[in-house]
Amino acid sequence: MQKSTVTKLKQALIATGNLKDYGTSTVTLALSVSDHRHRAQVRFYRCDSFKQAWIAVAQQLAKTPQASWVRLEAVQSTQKLPRETFEKRLAATFRMNYWRYGISFDADFKTALLEMESNGQAFFRPSKAHRIGKNRSGSWVDYDRVEPYLDKREGALPVDIRKTENVWAFTTAGVFTDGQKIWNLSEQEDCGKGVRVVTDEQSELQSAIEHGETFLINQLKDNGKFVYGYFPARQRVLSNYNVVRHFSSLYALLEAIPFTKRTEDCAKVKLAIQWGLKNATIEKEGAIFVDDNGELKLGGQALLILALSKYQDVTKDDTFMPVLMKAFKGVHFFQEPSGKLIHVLNPDLTVKAAYRIIYYEGEVAFALSRLYELTHDKNVMDLVKQILDYMVANDYGKYHDHWISYAINEALLVFPDNRDYMKLGLKNVFSHLKFIEERDTTYPTLLELVDAAVKMTDMIKRSGNEDLIAPYDLVRLRQVLRYRALYEITTGCFLPEIAMYLYNPQKFIGGFYARHDNFRTRIDDCEHFLSGLINYYNYTYRQA
């Protein structure tokens, strides 16, 4: 690396403070380096002084290519734990991958592992009884994976890591560089720990969206089908496929393409639509349905309509309009005389499940609203009104579903004075605001919900119905909106300082992940992150 970069890294690391452990009179630095193609190589340097440790680090950095991803950390606090105590604390973590400390099996840090070394390679495994969000993880150390890794990294180990009486837990503070810019790493005790401190929100948002669109479009194979997802920490590709999410992910791409202005990607989206129509739809009684493994889902109907409507809106290509109208016709087969919607049909159009998941009504109301914007067909809007009226009558605001907020925003463009829809939309978000503020996982649909809710409150203001907002705290709503957007970037986006500890790191840049599920990334994860961040950016920055 350039001497100037090395000097700046040194200054930035010194500025984090607490470099020396006065309890042991040592300084311990950890250097992680990735060439973008391979997992980071990690080395620990433990010396009597910072000067001694830095000499060793600087020598290594001098041999490191400038464009490498480099993460440099200083161990700031350590605690010697009896093995039994460590194992109990690890098992007590509420979600897998939520152990956020480095560990060492010896006092001299010759067997030390950074937090992301452990989590990035699934060294800690959850118990078979663990149910995400339901109980403690029951996590344990998979020594069959850890031991070969440390043997390769360090050579002969000074202790038997399976049998040491104690384990040392430690925290770090540090910096990261991609060779051009240096970021401080967050020390906050949340899911953003160890990720860059965002100092330029607009630039980071723009970068996340641009990389996100690149990642998602790269998941499309030549035949138009997606690679559905990965468990990067386990180096596994997901083999299942959800064709409903095939269409919803195409919708997210069609939101992203106007943002990135990569119009050449529209051809790939069109091919993917054609793949979906050929391989995942059936035609019955003049209507087209999405067939997801023998189930015709109302949600599938909605996402097909939404994707095709968005494609025509973005490209002005009306190739799929006949399909759109046949898909619209299919919605009628899900209706009951009461206005209630059936959720799942069999391929012969008999009822399979009257109810499956609360999202479906909001999805179809939103999709039909978008179809109405293309066609101005009164039959379409009559059906939207029927669905929304049913939601109002049955208190759907208690479900705090982002699709409902999307649907109401679109409906208010046509029914700008419908106070019942406004009340439904307000309850939909404000009854859930405390949960949104406190949620520890990234949960990207929460940002989508707040995006839509902020837009809705502004529409209500413009309509002269501001009295409906009086009971609610709009300032708090805006604060939550910004908080969730930044939280998504720093806790769910595969930034280089996280991706560098996974296999083939460059492959995942721009992807979005669920930390609590072995850093799982799926096309539907990416779809929700992209939609939420794009809507936030456009509403926050585009007016400038």
N, C-alpha and C positions, 0 to 999 in steps of 0.2 A: 504494500500500500504506500501511497505517497506520504512523505514525512509530515506534510501539513495535516493530513487526515489523522495520522497516528497521534500527533500533538494535540489535535482537537479532541480526540477520543480520551486521551489522558486527562485533559482539563475538564471534560464533561463528567468523567468518572469521579475525579477528585471532588467536584461540586456536589456529588450525592452525599458526601460526608460519611462519618462512621466507618472508616476504612479498616481500622485496627480493632481486633478483639483483645481488649486489655485483660480479659480473664486468662488468656493463654499467651499473650504478647506475640500474636502472629497476625499476618495479613494473608488472606486467601482470595485470590482472583480466579475467576472462571472465564475461559475464552471459548466461544462457540463460533465455528466458521463453516459456512456452506457455500459450495460452488453453484447452487441452485438446482443441481441435478441429483445430489446425494444428501443424505441426512447430515446434519451438522456434526463435525468432529469437535469433541469437547475435551478441554484439558484444564486441570486445576493447577494453580501455582501457589504454593504455601511457603511463605518466607517470614523472616523476623521483622522485615520492614517493607513499606510500600515501594521504596526505591529498588530493593532487590527483586521483588515480585514484578515490578514494571519492566525492569531490564529484560527479564525472560519473556514477558508478553510482547514487548516491543520487537524483540528479535524474531518472534513468530509472525507478527504483523508485517514486518519488513518483507517476509517471503510470501505474503498473502496477496493474490491479485486484487486490484482496486475495486472491481465490480462485485466482489464476494459479499455475501451477507455476513456481517460480523456482530455478534452480541457479546458484550463485555460486562461482567458483573463482579461485584465485590460482596463477599459473605459478610453480612452485617450483624447477625446474631445467631448463636447456636445454643442448643439445649440437649444435654445428655439425657436420654430416656431409657429406662429399663425396657428390654425388648417387649415384655408383656404390655407395658403402657403404650408403646408405639403401636403394637398390633391392635390394641383396643381402640386407640384413636383413629387409626386407619379404617377399621371396620365401622366406626361410628359416623364416618362421612355420609352425608345425606344422599349424595348422588355419586355415581362412579366418575372418576377423573376430577373430583373436587378436593383431593388432597393437594394443597398448594404450597408445600415446603420441599426444599431439597432434603436429601437424607444421605448419611454416610454410615458405613458399618464399622468404621475405625476412627479414632480420634485425630489422625493425621490427614484425613480426607483423601486417602489413596483409593478408597472405594466409594467416593462421593458421586451422587447423581443429582443433577439439577431437576427442579420440578418438571420442566417440560421434557427433559430426557425420559423421565419415568412415564409421564402421561402420553407423550408423543409416540411411545412404543408399547403402550398397554402393559407396562410392567406390573401394574396393580390391577387385579381382576375382581369383579364383583361376585358375590355369592350367587348361587343358582336361585336362591329365594328372593333376590332383589327385584323389586318392581319399581321402575322409575317414578319418582314422585310419591310413592306409597310407603316406603319403609327405608331403613338405613341400608347402605350399600353392601355392608358385610365384606368390604374389600380386603384382599390379602395379597402378599407379594408373590409374584410368579417367579420363583428363583430359577426355574428352568429357562426362562428368557433373560433374566438379569445376569446370571453368572457367565454365560458365553459372551454377552456384550462387554462386561467389565474385563474379562480375560483378554478379549481382543483389544480393548482400549488401553489397558494398563499392563498387560503381561501377567506374570505371576502375582497373585493377590496375597497380601500380608496376613489375611484372616479368612476363615471360613464364614462367608457372609450369612450362611444359614443358621449359624450357631453362636454368633457373638452375643455376649451378655447384654450389651447396650447398643442403641442406635442413636445417632446424632441428627437431630432435625435442625435445619437452618433456613434463614431467609437471606435474600440478596437485594441489592439495588444496582441498577446498571443503565447501560445505554446500548443503542443499536444503530448501525449504519448500513446503508446499501451502497456505500462508496461515494455517494453524492451528498446526502444529508444525514445528520445525526439527530436521533430522537432520545429523550429520556424515557425510561420504562417506568410504568406506574407501580407504586408500592401499596396502593390501596388494597384492602382485604376484600376484594370482590372478584368476579370472573374476569375483570380487566387487568388483574395483577400480572405484571410482567409484559404488558403490551404498551405500545407507545402512548405517551401523553399527547393528546391532540391539541395543537396550538393554532392550527389553521383549519377550522371546521369545514369551510366551503371546499377547499382543495382536497381534503381527505374524503369528503363525501363524493366529490366528482371522481376521484381516483377509484373509490370502492365500486361505484356504479359502472364505470368504464371497464374495470377488470372483471366485474361481475357479469357483464354482458359477454365479454370475451370467453370467460369460463363456460357459461351456459351454452353459447353457440358451439363451442368446441366439444360439447358432449353429444352433439348430433353426429351420427355416423353417416356414411355416404348414402345409405338407403332411406334416411329420414327418421330413423328411430334413435332415441336417446340412449346413452349409457345412463342407467337409472340412478346410480349412486355408488358410494364407496364407504368403507370403514378405513380411513387412512392409517389410523394407529395400528390396525391389524393387517394392513396391506391386503384388503379384500375388496372385491367388486361385488355389488349387490346383483343377484340374479333374477329377482322378481321384477314385475313391471306393472305399473298402474296407468292404464290408458287415459283415465280421467285427468291425471296429472300430466300426461303427455300434452293435452290440449291447454291446460292452465299454464304450463311452462312456456308454451308458444305465445300465450297472451302476454306473459311477463317480458319475453323477448321483444314483442311488438311494442311494449311500452318503452323498452330500453333503446331500441334502434333509433327513434327520433332524437333521443337524448345524445347518443354517441355519434349520430349522423352516419353510421355505417350502413347505408342503404343497400349495399351489396349483400348484406346478410338476409335481406328479404327473400332472396331466391332459395336460401336454405330453409327458411321458415315455410315457404310454399311447398317445398318438397316434403317437409315433415308433416304438413297438413294433409297432403296427398297420401302419405304413408298411413296416417291415422284413419283417413276415410276408407282406405282400401282394407286395412287390417283390423280395424277396431270399431266398425259400424255395421249395422244391418238395416235393411229397409223392410218395413212392414206396413201394409195398408196405406201406402203412399207417404209414409213418414220415415224419417231417418233417426236412428237411436245409436248411442254409444254402447257397445257391448263389452263390458268389462268382465271377462271370464264367466260368461253366461248370466250376467246381471245387467239389467238396463236401469241405470241409476238416474234419478232426477238431477243430481249434481253433474253427471256426465253430460246430460242434455244441456245444462246451463253452460258448462265450460266449452262445449263445442260451439254453441251460439256466440259466446263471448269471444273466443279466439277468431272465429270467422268474421265477426263484426269488426273486431279490431284490425284484422288483416286488411279488410276492404277500406277502413278508415285511413290506415297508414299508407297503403300502396295505391289506393284508388282503382284497384283491380277488382272487378265485380264477378270474377270467374265463379266464386262459390255462392253467389246469391241464390241460385236454385236449391242448393244444399241447405242454406240457411233457412229458407222458407219451409223446407221439408222437416228440418229440425224443430222449427217453431210448431209445426203441425203435431210433432211428436209430444210436445208438452201437454197437449189436451188429453192424452191417454193417461196422464198422471193425476188428472183432476177428479175430484168427487163433487157431487152436486152441492155440498155444503160450502165449497170453496177450499176445503182442505186438500192438500197435495199428498199423493202416495209417493213414497220415497224410492221403492225398488220394484221393478216388474221383472217377470220371467221373459225369455225371448218370445213366448207366445202371447205376451201382453197381459197375462194374468198376474195378480198381485203376489209378490214374493215377500215384501216387508212393507207394512204401512208406514213404519218409522225406522230410520237408520241413524241419522245424525242431524243436528239442528242447523247445520250450514246450508242445507239444500234450498230452503225457501229463499233465503237471502241471495244465494248464488243465482237462482233462476230469475228473481225479480231484477237483479242488477243486469244480468245478461239480456233480458227482454227489453230493459230500458235502453241499453246500447243498440239493440236491434231497431227499436223505434226511432232512434236518432238517425239511423240510415234510411229507414223506409217511410217514416211518418204514417205507418199503417195503424188506423184506429183500432183494429182488432188486437194488435200487439199491446197498445197502451191500455185498452180495456182489461186485458189479462193482468198486466202489471198492477193496475188499480185493485183488481179483485184479490190478488195475492197480498198486497200491502194492507188492504182493508181487513183481511183475515188475520194478518199479523197484529194489527192494532187491536182487534176484538179479542185476541188470545194472548195479549200482553207479551209479545216477543221481545220487548225491551229488556226483559229480565235475563235474556240469553247473551247479552253483550257480544254479539257476533259482528265482525268487521264487514261481512258481506251485507248485513242489514244496513249499516251506515252508508256503504257504497250505493246501495239500491235507493235509499232515501234521498241522497244527494242528487241522483239522476232524476228521481221522481219530482223533486221540488223544482226542477227546471220546467216541468210541464204543469205541476200543481203548486205554484209558488205560495199559495195561501192556505194550504192544507195543514192546519194546526195539529191534527191528530198525528200526521206523519212526523212533524217536528217534535212532538212530545215523545213519540216512540224513539226517535233518534237520540234525544237528549238522555232519556233513561238508559238507553243502550250503552252509553259510555260512562255517564257519571255514577251509575250504580256499581261500576267496576273500576273506578279510578284508583282507589287505594290499592287494589290488587296489581294494577298496572305499574304503579309507582314502586311497589315492593318486590315485584317478581325478579328472581335472581337469574333465571335462564333468559336467553335472548328473546324467545317467543315472538317471532317477527310479526305475527298477525296483530299483536298489540300496537305496534307502530302504525300498521295499516288502519286499525280502528281509530286511533287518535288523529291520524292524518285526516280521515274522512269526517271526524267529529268537529275538528277545527274549521274545516271548510263549511260544514253545515251550520255552525254557529254564526259564521259570517253571512251566510245566505239568509238566516233567520233575521239577523240585524237589518239587512237590506230590504227584507220583505215587510218591515214595520211590525214584526211580532216579537220585539225584544223583551216584552213582559214575560215571555215563556222562559227566558234565560235567567231572569232575576234570582231564582233560588240557587243558581249554580255558580261555582267559582271559575270564571273563564281564565283568570290569570294563572291559576294552578293548572288548568288544562294546557295552556301554552307552554308552561314550564315542563310539564310531563312530556309534551311532544318533543321538545329539544333533547330532554334527558334520554328518551328512548332511542332517538336517532343516533346519538353519540354512543349509547350503550351497545347498540347493534354493531357499530363499526369496531369497537374495542373488545367485544366479547363473542362475536359470532362471525367475523370476517377473517378469512385466511390471509392475514398480513404476513409478510416474510418472517418476522420475528417469531411467529408461531409455526408457520409452514416449514421452516428450516429443520424442525425436529421430526418431520414425517418422511416417509419414503418418497423419492422423486418430488421434492418440494415445489418446484416450478409448476408442476401439473395442477396444483391446488390453489395457486394464487388467483384470487377473484372468486373462489368458491366460498360458501357460507356453511357453517357447521353447527352441530349440537354437541357441545362439550360433554354433556352428561350421557352421551351414547357413543363413546369411543370416537368423538370428533366426526361422527357421521355427517356426510354431505350427500343430499339427494337433490334431484331437479326441483322437487316441490319446496325444499328448503330454500333453494336459490330463488325460486319464483317469488316467494313471499318477501324475502329480504329485498330483492330488487324493486318490487312494486312499492314497498314501504319507503325505501330510501329515495326513489325517483319522485314519488308524490311529495315527500317532505322537501326535497331540494327544489322542485319546481314551485312549490307554494312559498318557500322561504327566500329563494334567491333569484328566480327567473325574472321577477318584475324589475330587477335592476339591470 
